[in-house]
Amino acid sequence: MQFNEAFSETKYQEYLSYINVLYPNSLDFRIAETPVFLPAAFKNQLLEVGDYVCSQIIAADFTSKTEKSLRNTNITPNEIGLPECIVMDFAIAHNDQNEIIPALIELQGFPSLFAFEILQDEALRNSYKIPENVTPYLNGYTKEKYLHHLSTIIKGEQGEHTVLLELYPKQQKTRIDFFCTQHYLAIPVVCMTEIFKKGKSLYYQREGIDIKIDRIYNRIVADELKKHSAEINEKAAILYTELDVSWVTHPNHFFRISKYLLPFLQHDWITKTQFVDQIESIPHKLEKYILKPLFSFAGQGVIIDVQASDFASISDPANWILQEKVNYVPCVETTDGFSKAEIRLFYFWDKPTQKYIATLNLCRLSKGKMIGVNFNQTATWVGGSLAYFEK
């Protein structure tokens, strides 16, 4: 309420301008007018669920349990260990007792807007008065500590020559994060079409010079490659060969973790999920469920209003999940109604403690059925944002 009272359209445009001046024509998704302010108690609930999920990923049976996730995809060799970064998506929801809770709805063994959120915090603080007793960082992290850890995660312990690899990076909706990564960590952004192989080594070229790649910060979504030409997929085939490179994260981790892990998780604050091929009978109250393809990205292919006929139309039920719908709380008061919110927590592998640790977040606001950069294009007080947690 205090934020709303001080809000003005001028301040919002100033907020957007801060980003656009630094990175012209790079912001290709809507930025919400407001951040989300969350009390310490809710933060602790988020971290409790996150700790449980991390415990399942580091468990001894994780690899064997998720091996079937790779059965219908191109497998990339040299998968070593666990992903060095994980993201978890939580809805701000309410349970059957009408208590506000975090509800885990998705997770990914894949990077997110790790660098852009640093800039978003700076832009918000530049234009709005953010209270001193809140922070977007978790577990005592600051911008400096976060950047140091992020640099170690992406560039490796030895600071190998790392590239951010994507297909047509300048055309991607999230390209502003690529440019922020390049700025903060001095990492070149390379298009997949530029790479070539000599022996087991991978290279790209700049100003006529062949530059060897030691480590790949992988931003290619495998599911997206299916939409492209045979020529593009032939180029991508390089990534499925034996290479002297390390990965963050390894392409196989996207399949192992993402939605595939959800049916194995049992917690009061995790939405109940089943593989479609393991459903004994179609539920009667289908309005309480959604159907999701396992390996899609950014909400693509999700069926919100499920009909019984949808099950018959699924040709590969082992690659789909049926998930209970979340009861979102319209929790963010705006000038024209309430918005729903999701919080995405960023987890990095912490080598000294041999555990994952929550570091930073992003937030997404919506007034529609779906939350994400491809939805709510014409509404206001929706879009990408940031959560500030009470210290």
C-alpha positions in Angstrom: 0.0 0.0 0.0 2.8 2.4 0.9 4.5 1.7 -2.5 1.2 2.2 -4.4 0.6 5.6 -2.7 4.0 6.8 -3.8 3.7 5.3 -7.3 3.6 7.5 -10.4 3.7 6.8 -14.1 6.7 9.1 -14.3 8.6 6.9 -11.8 7.7 3.8 -13.7 9.0 5.3 -17.0 12.2 6.4 -15.2 12.6 2.8 -14.0 12.3 1.4 -17.6 14.5 4.1 -18.9 17.3 3.2 -16.6 17.4 -0.3 -18.2 16.8 0.9 -21.8 19.5 3.5 -21.7 22.1 0.9 -20.7 20.8 -1.7 -23.1 18.8 -0.1 -26.0 16.3 -2.3 -27.8 17.1 -5.3 -25.6 14.1 -5.4 -23.2 11.7 -7.7 -25.1 9.3 -8.6 -22.3 7.0 -6.5 -20.1 8.4 -5.2 -16.8 5.8 -4.9 -14.0 5.3 -1.6 -12.4 6.0 -2.9 -8.9 8.2 -5.3 -7.0 6.7 -7.8 -4.5 7.4 -7.3 -0.8 7.4 -10.6 1.2 7.6 -11.1 5.0 10.4 -13.1 6.6 8.0 -15.9 7.5 7.1 -16.5 3.9 10.7 -16.4 2.9 11.5 -19.1 5.4 8.7 -21.2 4.0 10.1 -20.9 0.5 13.5 -21.9 1.8 12.1 -24.9 3.6 10.6 -26.3 0.4 13.7 -25.5 -1.5 15.9 -27.3 1.0 13.7 -30.4 0.6 13.9 -30.3 -3.2 17.7 -29.9 -3.0 18.0 -32.9 -0.7 16.3 -35.0 -3.3 18.6 -33.8 -6.1 21.8 -34.6 -4.0 20.4 -38.0 -2.9 22.3 -41.1 -4.0 19.5 -42.4 -6.2 18.9 -39.2 -8.2 20.7 -40.3 -11.4 19.1 -43.7 -11.5 15.7 -42.3 -10.7 15.9 -39.7 -13.5 17.6 -41.9 -16.2 14.4 -42.4 -18.1 14.1 -38.6 -18.7 16.8 -39.1 -21.4 15.1 -41.9 -23.3 13.6 -39.8 -26.1 16.3 -37.2 -26.6 19.8 -36.7 -27.9 22.1 -37.4 -25.1 25.2 -35.2 -24.7 28.3 -37.1 -23.6 30.5 -36.3 -20.5 27.7 -35.6 -18.0 29.6 -35.0 -14.8 28.0 -34.6 -11.4 25.1 -32.4 -10.6 24.0 -29.1 -12.1 25.8 -26.1 -10.7 22.6 -24.0 -10.8 18.9 -24.8 -10.3 15.8 -22.6 -10.3 12.5 -23.3 -8.6 9.2 -21.6 -9.3 6.7 -21.0 -6.5 3.2 -19.7 -6.7 1.9 -17.5 -3.9 -1.1 -19.6 -3.2 -3.5 -20.7 -0.5 -4.2 -24.2 0.8 -7.5 -25.9 1.8 -7.4 -24.1 5.2 -7.1 -20.8 3.3 -3.6 -20.2 4.6 -1.2 -18.4 2.3 1.6 -20.7 1.3 4.4 -21.1 -1.3 3.4 -23.8 -3.8 6.2 -25.3 -5.9 5.0 -25.7 -9.4 8.1 -26.2 -11.5 11.9 -26.5 -11.3 14.7 -26.4 -13.9 18.3 -27.7 -14.1 18.9 -24.7 -16.4 20.0 -21.1 -16.0 17.6 -18.2 -15.7 18.0 -14.4 -15.7 20.9 -14.6 -13.3 22.6 -11.4 -14.4 19.6 -9.3 -15.4 18.2 -9.4 -11.9 21.2 -7.5 -10.6 20.4 -4.7 -13.0 16.7 -4.9 -12.1 17.4 -4.3 -8.4 19.6 -1.3 -9.3 16.9 0.1 -11.6 14.2 -0.3 -9.0 16.3 1.4 -6.3 17.2 4.2 -8.7 13.6 5.1 -9.3 11.6 4.0 -6.2 12.2 4.3 -2.5 12.9 0.7 -1.5 12.9 0.2 2.3 16.3 -0.5 4.0 15.0 -3.6 5.8 14.4 -5.6 2.6 16.7 -7.3 0.0 16.2 -9.4 -3.1 19.2 -11.6 -2.0 19.0 -14.6 0.3 21.2 -16.2 2.9 23.2 -13.1 3.5 24.2 -12.6 -0.1 24.9 -9.1 -1.4 25.5 -7.9 -5.0 29.3 -8.5 -4.6 29.0 -11.9 -3.0 26.5 -13.0 -5.6 28.6 -11.8 -8.5 31.6 -13.6 -7.1 29.6 -16.9 -6.8 28.0 -16.4 -10.2 31.4 -15.9 -11.8 32.7 -19.1 -10.2 29.7 -21.0 -11.3 29.7 -19.9 -14.9 33.4 -19.5 -15.6 34.6 -22.4 -13.5 37.2 -22.6 -10.7 40.1 -22.0 -13.0 38.5 -19.2 -15.0 38.5 -21.2 -18.3 37.6 -19.5 -21.5 33.8 -19.6 -21.3 31.2 -18.5 -23.8 27.5 -18.0 -23.4 26.0 -20.2 -26.1 22.6 -19.7 -27.6 20.8 -20.0 -30.9 20.4 -16.5 -32.5 21.0 -14.8 -29.1 20.1 -11.3 -30.4 16.6 -12.5 -31.4 15.8 -14.1 -28.0 13.3 -12.5 -25.6 15.7 -12.9 -22.8 18.7 -11.4 -24.7 19.0 -8.6 -22.1 20.3 -11.2 -19.7 22.9 -12.3 -22.2 24.1 -8.7 -22.5 24.2 -8.2 -18.7 26.1 -11.5 -18.3 28.6 -10.2 -20.9 28.9 -6.9 -19.0 29.2 -8.3 -15.4 31.4 -11.3 -16.2 33.2 -10.4 -19.4 31.9 -13.5 -21.2 31.4 -13.5 -25.0 28.0 -14.3 -26.4 28.3 -16.8 -29.2 25.6 -18.1 -31.6 25.4 -21.8 -32.1 25.7 -21.3 -35.8 29.2 -19.9 -35.2 30.8 -23.0 -33.6 32.9 -25.6 -35.3 34.9 -28.6 -34.2 38.6 -29.5 -34.7 39.3 -32.9 -33.2 37.6 -32.9 -29.9 37.9 -29.2 -29.4 35.3 -26.6 -30.1 35.9 -23.2 -31.6 34.3 -20.0 -32.8 35.8 -17.2 -34.8 36.3 -13.5 -34.1 38.1 -11.1 -36.5 39.4 -14.0 -38.4 41.0 -15.7 -35.4 39.9 -19.2 -34.2 39.1 -19.1 -30.5 39.0 -22.3 -28.5 36.0 -22.8 -26.1 36.8 -24.5 -22.8 33.5 -24.1 -21.1 29.9 -23.5 -22.3 27.4 -21.5 -20.3 24.5 -23.3 -22.0 21.4 -21.2 -22.8 20.1 -23.4 -25.7 16.7 -24.9 -25.0 16.7 -28.3 -26.7 13.0 -28.2 -27.3 13.3 -25.0 -29.2 15.7 -26.7 -31.8 12.8 -28.8 -33.0 11.2 -25.7 -34.6 14.3 -25.0 -36.7 15.6 -26.2 -40.0 17.5 -29.4 -40.7 20.6 -27.3 -41.3 20.3 -25.8 -37.7 19.8 -29.2 -36.2 22.8 -30.5 -38.1 24.9 -27.8 -36.6 23.5 -28.6 -33.1 24.6 -32.2 -33.6 28.1 -31.1 -32.8 26.9 -30.7 -29.2 26.0 -34.4 -29.0 29.6 -35.5 -29.8 32.6 -36.1 -27.6 34.0 -32.6 -26.8 36.8 -31.4 -24.6 34.5 -28.8 -22.9 32.8 -28.5 -19.5 29.2 -27.4 -19.2 27.1 -25.2 -17.0 24.6 -26.6 -16.9 25.1 -29.9 -18.8 22.2 -30.3 -21.4 21.2 -33.6 -19.8 20.4 -31.8 -16.5 17.6 -29.9 -18.2 15.8 -33.2 -18.8 16.6 -34.8 -15.5 15.3 -32.0 -13.4 12.8 -29.7 -15.0 9.3 -31.1 -14.8 10.5 -34.7 -14.8 11.4 -34.6 -11.1 8.1 -33.3 -9.9 6.2 -36.6 -9.6 8.9 -37.9 -7.3 8.5 -35.1 -4.8 6.2 -35.4 -1.8 5.7 -32.3 0.3 2.6 -30.3 1.6 3.7 -27.3 -0.4 4.5 -29.1 -3.7 1.6 -29.6 -6.1 0.8 -33.2 -6.7 2.0 -34.4 -10.1 1.7 -37.7 -12.0 3.2 -39.0 -15.3 0.2 -39.3 -17.6 1.2 -42.8 -18.6 1.0 -43.9 -15.0 -2.6 -42.5 -14.3 -4.9 -45.4 -13.5 -8.1 -43.5 -14.4 -8.9 -40.0 -15.6 -9.9 -37.8 -12.6 -13.6 -36.7 -12.5 -13.0 -33.0 -11.7 -10.6 -32.1 -14.5 -11.1 -28.4 -13.8 -8.7 -28.9 -10.9 -5.8 -30.1 -13.1 -3.5 -28.9 -15.9 -1.6 -31.0 -18.5 2.0 -30.1 -19.3 4.5 -31.5 -21.8 7.6 -32.5 -19.8 10.3 -30.7 -21.8 8.6 -27.5 -23.1 9.7 -24.1 -22.0 8.0 -20.8 -21.1 4.6 -22.3 -20.8 4.4 -23.7 -24.3 2.0 -26.6 -24.9 0.4 -26.4 -21.5 -3.3 -27.3 -21.4 -5.1 -25.2 -18.8 -8.7 -26.2 -19.4 -8.3 -29.9 -19.5 -10.9 -32.1 -21.3 -11.1 -35.9 -21.2 -10.5 -36.0 -24.9 -7.1 -34.3 -24.4 -5.7 -37.6 -22.9 -6.6 -39.5 -26.1 -4.8 -36.9 -28.2 -1.5 -37.3 -26.4 0.7 -39.6 -28.4 3.5 -39.9 -25.9 1.9 -39.9 -22.4 5.2 -40.8 -20.8 6.4 -37.3 -21.7 3.5 -35.5 -20.1 2.5 -34.8 -16.6 -0.9 -34.1 -15.0 -0.6 -31.6 -12.2 -3.1 -30.3 -9.7 -3.9 -26.6 -10.2 -2.6 -24.1 -7.7 -5.0 -21.8 -6.0 -3.2 -18.5 -6.6 -3.9 -15.7 -4.2 -4.6 -12.3 -5.8 -2.0 -10.9 -3.4 -0.4 -7.8 -5.1 -2.7 -4.8 -4.9 -2.4 -2.5 -7.9 -4.2 0.6 -9.1 -6.6 -1.5 -11.2 -7.2 -4.7 -9.2 -5.0 -7.5 -7.8 -2.3 -9.4 -9.5 -1.1 -13.0 -8.9 2.6 -13.7 -8.4 5.2 -16.4 -8.8 8.7 -16.3 -7.2 11.6 -18.0 -8.9 14.5 -18.8 -6.5 18.1 -19.1 -7.9 20.1 -21.9 -6.3 23.9 -22.2 -6.8 26.1 -25.2 -5.8 28.3 -24.2 -2.9 31.5 -26.2 -3.1 32.7 -25.7 0.5 29.5 -27.0 2.1 28.6 -29.4 -0.8 25.1 -28.1 -0.8 22.8 -25.9 -2.9 22.2 -22.4 -1.6 19.5 -19.9 -2.5 21.0 -16.6 -3.7 18.6 -14.3 -5.6 15.2 -14.3 -7.2 13.0 -13.1 -9.9 9.2 -12.5 -9.7 6.4 -12.6 -12.3 3.0 -11.0 -12.0 -0.1 -11.9 -13.9 -3.8 -11.2 -14.1 -4.5 -14.0 -16.5 -4.5 -17.8 -16.6 -0.8 -18.1 -17.4 2.2 -16.4 -15.9 5.3 -15.8 -18.1 6.9 -13.5 -20.6 4.6 -14.7 -23.5 1.4 -13.8 -21.7 -0.5 -10.7 -20.3 1.0 -8.6 -23.1 -1.8 -5.9 -22.9 -2.4 -5.8 -19.1 -0.8 -3.4 -16.7 0.9 -4.1 -13.4 2.0 -7.5 -14.7 5.2 -8.9 -16.1 8.8 -9.5 -14.9 9.6 -8.2 -11.4 11.7 -8.9 -8.3 10.7 -10.0 -4.8 12.1 -8.1 -1.8 12.4 -10.2 1.3 12.2 -8.8 4.8 15.6 -9.2 6.4 
